[in-house]
């Protein structure tokens, strides 16, 4: 089970989440938030993913002026994650930051295709808060169907999708909709060969995870002005 404790100290809030799960070897705590780092399998636990989840967590928290750290007494002894964030001042109902140059982005219709539920929900919420209309799908086949039905301004597609991968999604959408749709690839891999493969599949742009909502917003605007 998990326990969440919240406290306020001056102008900062501290959130501590503890669990009694598999825990971590203390030797990995210094690097657990680094990109592509995964805790080695223990207690017969199967590992999955690419090791970017905690990097995404740290990136999002630091962009809001906060910090995050992990604690564990060892394998089988549970873990704790501690997040500290500044308390937000009351700035009224609309707190969206303007883009560079002081202008707000126009509201756009964006489809997200991402199989990681946490990443999908966080990005969907972040884009909704910036005034965009956002719908999402969790796999390639449903993503293609959603884009063809919704006809959005842009689609942000994860490459490592189950079944039909992101490259196949892009090729299918380009064949059906042509060059007008803005297609952005999101991947944990960012080598030149990965970017080249994305271009060849029909993507307009390849972004390496973790990707911020601001980056997506700015790139969608740029590509729509082509």
Secondary structure, 3 states (H helix, E strand, C coil): CEEEEEEEECCEEEEEEEECCCCCCHHHCCCCCCCCCCCCCCCCCCCCCCCCHHHHHHHHHHHCCCEEEEECCCCCCCEEEEEEEECCCCCCCCCCCCCCCCCCCCCCEEEEECCCHHHHHHHHHHHHHCCCEEEEECCHHHHHHHHHHHCCCEEEEECCCCCCCHHHHHHHHHHHHCCCCEEEEEECCCCHHHHHHHHHHCCCEEEECCCCHHHHHHHHHHHHCC
